[in-house]
Amino acid sequence: MSSSYLEKKAREAIQSTKGNRQLATHLLQHWAESDPQLLGALIRPILRTLCMLAIDRYISRQRRARQKVEPSELPTDLSSGEEAAVEALTGRSQYSMTSSRTPAKRPKQGSKRHERSMEALVSSFKAKKKS
């Protein structure tokens, strides 16, 4: 029943706006705001997705709130190893908990093979533009 009601209202909106899709969309939205049956028919197919989105947003906000650590909450009398661990946990360090290596530095110049590959790409795009 709700899909036939929705189709009826959609047809009315299209007819009322003489086929203008944008105006019909606004009209249908306006009707749905005042008609719970129409609103239910519109939302029913995507209700589960909307619920999952709301749950995911709540969980991610809770995780972010737990991850924030105020500097005043950190202990002040730490040895250098403990300080490094606290920095790694709070994200204030260049190191992470999964790596004890220093971050890799970017190479200053590409290899010859890379240069040749890039030149081939550039020339193929130039040839494509000309034709």
N, C-alpha and C positions, 0 to 999 in steps of 0.2 A: 504494500500500500504506500509506503513512504517514497519508493522510487517513482511510482506513478504520480504521486503528489508533487514530487520534485520536478518531474518532466512537465507536468501541467503548468507549474509556476515558471519554469524556464521558458516554455512556449509563450506564456502570457507576457513575460518580460521582453522577449524578442519581438512579439507583435506590438507591444506598447511603444517600443523604441524604433519601430519600422526597420528592424534588422541590424541596428547598431549594436555590435557586440559589447563595446566598452560601456555604453549607457545601460544596456541590459544587465551587465555584470553588477554595476552600481545599484541598479534598481533591485535586483535579486538579493544583494547584500542588505540593502535597506529593509526589505521585506523580512529577511531572516532574523534581523535584530529584534523585530517585534512579533515574530511568529515562531514559537518554540518547536512546533512540528516541522516546519521548514528547516530550521536550524539543525534539528536532529537528523533530518534526512541528508543534509549537506555534510555533516561532520561524521556520521556513522562509518563510512568507508575508511576514514583516516584516524578514527578515534584511538585505536591501539598505538599507532605511530606517535600521535601527540602525547599519549601517556608515557610511552617509552622515552620520548624526548624530555619530558618533565622530570622523570626519574634520573636520567643521565645528567641533566643540568644540576640537580640537587646533589648528586654524588660527587660530581667534579668540583662544585663549590665547597663541599665539605672537605675534600682532599686538599684543595688549595688553602683552606683556612687552617688545616692541621699542619701544612708544610711551612707556613709562615712562623718564623721564630724571631722574637724580639731580641735585640742585642742585650737588653737588661736581664733576659732570662738565662743568658749563657753564663757559665761559671767563669770567674776571673782568675783563679789560681790554678792554671793548667800548665803541664809540662809542654815542651815543643811538640811532642808526638800527639798529645791530646788536643792541642790547638789545631794541628793539621787535620785531625779527624773531625773536629767540630766544624772547621771551615769547609771540609769536603761535604759534610752532611747539610750544611746550610747553604751551600752553593756560592760561598764567598771566596772560593779558591779556583785556581786554574786546573786543579786536579779533581777527579771524581772518585767515588768509592770503588768504581770498577777498574780504575787505572792508576798506577803509581808512576807512569811515565810522563815526561814533559810533553806538552802538546807538539805535534809535528809542525815544522815551519814550512811555509809555502816555498816552492822552488822559485828562483828569480827568473829563470828562463825555461821555456819548454824544450823538450828533446827535439832532435832533428826529425825524427819520425812524426812527432806531433805537428811540427811546423809544415812538413810536406802534406800531411793529411788536411790541415787547415787551408793550405794553398789550393789543394784539389777541390775542397768544398767551395771556396770562394770562386774559383774559375768555373765550376759547374753551374753555380747560381748566376754568374755573369752571362754564361752562354745561354742559359734558360731565359733570362730576361730579354736578350737580343732577339730570340726567335719567337 
